[in-house]
Amino acid sequence: MLSNLKRTEMCKCCLSGDERIQLEHSKRIDRELNEFKRRFLATQKIVLLGAGESGKSTFLKQMQIIHGAGFNEQEIIEYRTQIYENILKGMVYLINGKTHLGLPWGDHTTIRMKQVVSEYRVIFKSLIDDRESDAKRLGEKIPIFPEQFLANNLVNLVHELWSEESIRQAFERRREFPKYFVENVPYYIENLDRIARKNYIPNSDDILRSRRATTSINETEMVIKSVPFRFVDVGGQRTQRQKWQQCFSDVTAILFLASCSEYDECLREDPSTNRLDESCKIFETLVNYKYLQNVEFILFLNKYDLLKEKIKTSNIRSYCMDFYGNPKSLKDVEDYMLRKFTSLKQRQEFYEKKSNFSNKRRQADDFDSIGYNEHSDKLRITSKLSEIDLNTSRDEKTIYSHFTTAIDTNNIKTIFEMVRLMIFEKNCKAIMLA
């Protein structure tokens, strides 16, 4: 009998019926293996979307820490400057918030604290206002060096301000002046003595808690267990969302982040809009967007650590009229959050009506209008969440949901491994069905 190699080189007419079947079967297996290798080794593009301050950039930092090469020297210098800025701006925001709330200085500290604030504002103008003006004029980034941060008694002024009761009260009532971001101030104040060193190098926790609004499209590539991934991070503020659509080509999955702890907070760019409602409107538009119907959706309900603490003092019923559970029960709040988002995926017949209506408009209108008009509200299912049968409304697509804490490296490492396996299984299934 001829070898298999010679057999495959012979004309099919020279083969027996069984041999032809075996040859075709072998070829089919080879094709499937080649397709498997192509899909497996193809770059998996994950687009990070969500409202501003939902944790998208923090998640991307975690990917660099867990699966990437960490941060290079230039990035560390930039993050150090960012941390200095967060401390300086955070304290000014708390001073302004104290004034906004009408909180008085202590009986015996008024004169001294006015002097402290005056000195602090002078330093702030030099390190923040003047530096940012120079950077804009020169068209380049200007770092803050440790020597500058340590000059002019700045560190002592920060400590003295934070020790004032009215400043800490302003922090506790921060949701009442939503224009300003001060969430990371306590962490940096707690670590200020370490940060206030001439040889200060930010550690991973420092970097993960640093905050700067994303105003461009940032792409990060890395290989995770032999598979190349490309993560695309786009700004979540309303002014940045017109950029989202250009990121949708060849996308493997949309990773949508929503801050589940912000049910009692308002948008910085629009204090009349609840943050949780804004996230729901964005998610509903995306998950029902006709050009994303074949894209996997992963939902990260982020800032879970803050949610667990917040429900102890902030009654979710006061902000979410469709919540019917125990406001102090973490399980009831979790179930509510999951149902609130996953129920927004419309049934196929509803989606077809929506598509017919949308075809009469410019293709990008639905997407560009996120958060700007009432179009999404008109398309919203208005039934109470308790009346929705999730089993009958999730036929077309599964939304993979997880509660996350983006600043917790172990948490993100575990959950992303589940996401990676899901993507792997989906690719395998696609190959079997091909």
N, C-alpha and C positions, 0 to 999 in steps of 0.2 A: 504493500500500500504506500502511496506517495505521502510525503510529509504534509502537514497542514499548510506550510508556506507554499509548497508547490501546488497544492490543491487550490489555494486562493488565486494562484496565477493562471490556472487553467480556465478555459471557457466554461461557463455554467452548464452548457449542454453536455459536457463530459462528466458532470457530477450526477450522482444518484439523487432521487427525490429527498431522502433523509439528509444527504450531505448538503443539498441546496438550502434546506430548512435550517440546518446548523450554521451554515455560512451567513444566512440572513440574520439569524439570531445573534451571531457573533458581531456582525456589523452594527446591529441595533444597540448592543451593549457598548460597543466602542463609541457610537454617537452619543449615547447617554453619558458615558464617562467624560467625553470631551465637553459636552454641554455642562455637566456638573463642575468640571474644572474651570470652565469659562465663567460660570455664574459665581462659583466659590471664590475665584481670584479677582473677580470684577470689583471695582471700588463701590462700597456701600455708602451712599450719600444720605446723611441724616441732617435734615433742616430743623433747627431749633426755633420755635415760634412761641409767642405768648406776649401778654401785656408787659409794659415796663416794670422792672424790678421783680420779675417772677423767678429769677434764678438761672436764666439761660447762660449768661457769661460765667457764673459760678460753676455750673455743670461742665462747661468747656474747660475751665481750669482743672477740675477734677480729672477729666480725661487726660490732660497733660501730665498730671501727677501720677495717675494710676497706670496708664498705658503709653504715655509719651516719654519724652526725654526730660521732663520737668521744665524749668525755666532757665534761659540763658542769662548771662550777666547783664545785658542791656534791658531785658524784661524785668529783672529784679530791681534795677535802678528805677525803672518806670513805676513799678509797683510800690517801691519805697516812697516815691514822690506822691503817688496816689493815696497812700496811707497817711502821710503828713497832711495832704489836702483834706481827707475825710475827717481828721481830728480838728483841723482849723475851721473848716466850714461847718462841721457838726456842732461845735461849740457856739459859733455865731448864730446858727439856726436856732439853737436852744435859747440863746439870749433874746433873739427876735420873737421866739415862741412865748417866752415868759412875758414879754411886753404885750404880745397879742392877747394872751389869756388874762392879763391884768394882775399877775401874781407879784406881790410886793417883796422887796428884799427883807431880810430879817431885821428886827428892831434895832439891833446893835451893829449892823453891818452895812447900812445903806450908804454912808459916805465912802467907806472903804471899797465897797463893791462897785460903786460908780467910777471910782478911780481905776479899779482893775479892768472894768469894761473899756474905759477910755484907752488905757495902755494896750489892751488886747486888740482893739480895732485898728490902732496905728500899725501894729505888727501884721495884722491880717491884710491891711491895704498893701503893705510892702511885699509879703510873701504870696499873696493870692491875686489881688486886683492888679497891681502894677506888673507882676510877673506874667499874668495871663494877657495883659495888653501888649507887653513886649513880645510874647510868643506869637500872638496874632499878627503883629506888625512884621516880625521877622519870618513868619511862616515856618516855624520850627518849635519843637518841644523844649522847654527850659526846665530842668529838674530843680528840686529843692534838695540841697545837700544837708547832711546831719549838722554841720557847723552852723548853718542858717537856722535850722529848727531849734538848736540849743541856745541860740543867742537871745539877748534882751529879756532874759528871765521868763521866756515863753512857757516852759514846762511848769514852773511854779504857778503862773497865772492860770493855766488849765486846771491844775489841781485845786486851786483856790475857788475857781468858778464851779467845778463839779461838787465841791464840798458844800456849796450853798443849797439850802433846802428848796428854794423856789426853782432852781435850775433842774433839780432832779424831779420836781413835780411837773415841770414842763415836759420832761422826757416821758413820764408816765402818761401824760395827756397829749402825746405827740399826734395822735390821729385827729386832733382838733385844729392842727395847723398842717394839713397834708402837703403843702407846697414843698416842704423841706424833708430831706432824708437824714435821719439821725439814728437809725436802727443799730448801727455798729459802734456808736460812741462808747457805751459802757465797756465793751470788750477792749477797745484801745486804751481807755482810761485805766482799766485794771492792769494792763500791760505797759503802761506809759514809762515806768522806770527802765524797763528793758528796751523799749523803743527809743528812749531818750539817751542813747549811747552813741559815741562818735563812730564806733565800728558796727553800727546796727545793720544787720542783714535780715530782711523779713523771712519768717518761716512760712510753712504751707498754710497754717491757720490764719496768719496775718493776711496773706495774699487772698485766701478764699473769702475773707470778710471785707476786703476792700471793694469799693463801689465807684464805678464811673459809667455814666449812661453810654450805651453803644449807639454810635451815630453812623456806622458804616457796615458793610457786609464783610465779616471776618470768616475766613476759611482755615481750618486746621486739619491736616492730614496725618494719620498715624496707622501703623499696622498692628492689629489686635488679633493674636493667635493665627497668624499667617494670612489674615484677610485685611486688605486696605480699607480704611474708613475715611470718609471726608465729612467733617462736621461744619455746618454753615450756621453762623450766629448772626442774626439780624436784629437791629434795634426794635424794641417793642412799643416805644412811644408812638402816639398817633401820627406824628410828623414823619415817622420812619416806615410806616406800613406800606406805603406805595412801592417800596423796594422789594417787598416780599415775593411778588409774583415772578420776578426774574430769577428766583432761586429754585423754581419748581421743575426744571428740566432734569430728567434722569434721576429723580429722587427715589430712594428706597423707602424711606419712612419720614413722617412728620413727627417730631418729638415736641409735644405741646406742654409747656409748663404754666401752671396756674398756682398762685399763692393761696392755699386753702385757709390761711390764718387772717386774710385781709377782708373778711366779711363785714367788718365794722369800720373800714377805711375808705377814703375817697381818692380819686386820681389826683396826682400833682398837677397835671395839665388841665384838669377840669374838676374842681372841688364839688361839683353838683352830681358827679357820677360815682356810684359805688364800684369799688375795684372788682369785687367778685362778679357783679353783673356785667362789667366790661369784659372780663375774661370769658364769661359764658357767651356773650354776643360774638366775640371773635372766634371762639371754638366752634360755635354753631355754623358760622359762615364758612369756616375752613372745612369742617367735616362733611358739609353738604355741597362743597364746591365741585362742580361737575368734572373739572380737570384733575381732581385728586381722588376720584372714586376708586381707582385701582391702587392707591397708595396706602400703606399701613399707617395707622394712627396710634401713637403711644402717648398716654396722658400721665404726666407727673404732677400730682397734687403736692406741691412743694411747701416748704416751711412747716412741716408737720410738727417739729419740735416747738415752734411758737404756737401752733394751734392747741397743743395739749395744755400749755400754760394759759392761753388766752381764755378758753372756755370756763376757767375757774372764776373769772371776774367779769367777763363780757358776755351778756346773754345774747345768743345768736338769734333768738326770736325777735329781738328788738330791731333787727336789720333784715332778716329773711322771713317774710310773711308766710312763706310756704313750708316752713319748718314746723313739724308737728310732734317731734320727739322730745326727749328730756335734754334740755340745753346744757346740762352738766355731764351728760353721758358721752364719752368719747366715741363709743360705738355708734350711737344714734347720729352724732355729727358726721362721722366717717361715712355712714350709709347715705346720709343726706347729700354730702358732697359728691359721692360717686354717682348717685342717681341724677343729681342736678346736671352733671356734665354728660354722662353717657346717654341720657334720655334725649339729648339734642340731635342725635343722628336720626334724620327723618326716614320714614318708610319709603320704599321705592316709588309707590304711586304718588306720594306727596312730592318727592324729589322731581319726578317727571313733570308735574304741574309747575313746579318752581323753575325748571329748566325751560319749559315752553314760554313762561313769562319773561325769563331772563334773556332769551334769544332775541327779544324785541329791543333789548337795550345793548349798549356797548359791552363787549365780552368782559372787560375788566371792571365794570361798574360794581358788581357785588363785592369784589375784593377791595377795590379802592375805597369803598364807602364804609368799611369796618369802623365803627365807633363814631361816625360823622353824621348819620341821619337815622331815620326810623325804619329804613327798609328791612333791616334784619328783624326788628320787632314785629313787622307785619307778617313775616314768614314764620314767626315763632309759634310752636305748639303751646297753647295756653292752658291745657289741662293741668290740674294739680298733680304734683309728682306722685302722690299716693295713689292716683288712679291710673298710672301708666304701667302697662305690662311690658317689662323690659324684654322678656323672652320672645315677644312677637314683634318687637321693633328693632331687633338687632340682627335681622336675617342676613343682610348684605355684607356687613363688615363688623369685625370684632374690634372694640377699642380696648387696648391693653393698658390698664390703669394701675398706678402704684402711688402710694404715699411716700414722699421722699423728704430728706433733709439735705439740701445740696452742699452744706458746709461739712457734712459728716462723710468722710472719705470711705469708711467701711460700708456705710449704707448705700452710697452710690456705686461702689464696686460690686456689691451683691446684686443690686437691682439691674445694673447695666449688663451683668452676665446673663440675667434672665432675658433681657432684651436681645442680646446677641444670639442666644440660643433660639429665640423666637424667629429672628431673621434667618438664621441657618435652616430652621425647619421649613419656613415658608419657601425658601429657595429650593429645598429638596422636593417639596410638594409640587412646585411649579415645574420642575424637571420631569417628575413622574407623570404629570398631566400633559406635558408637551407632546 
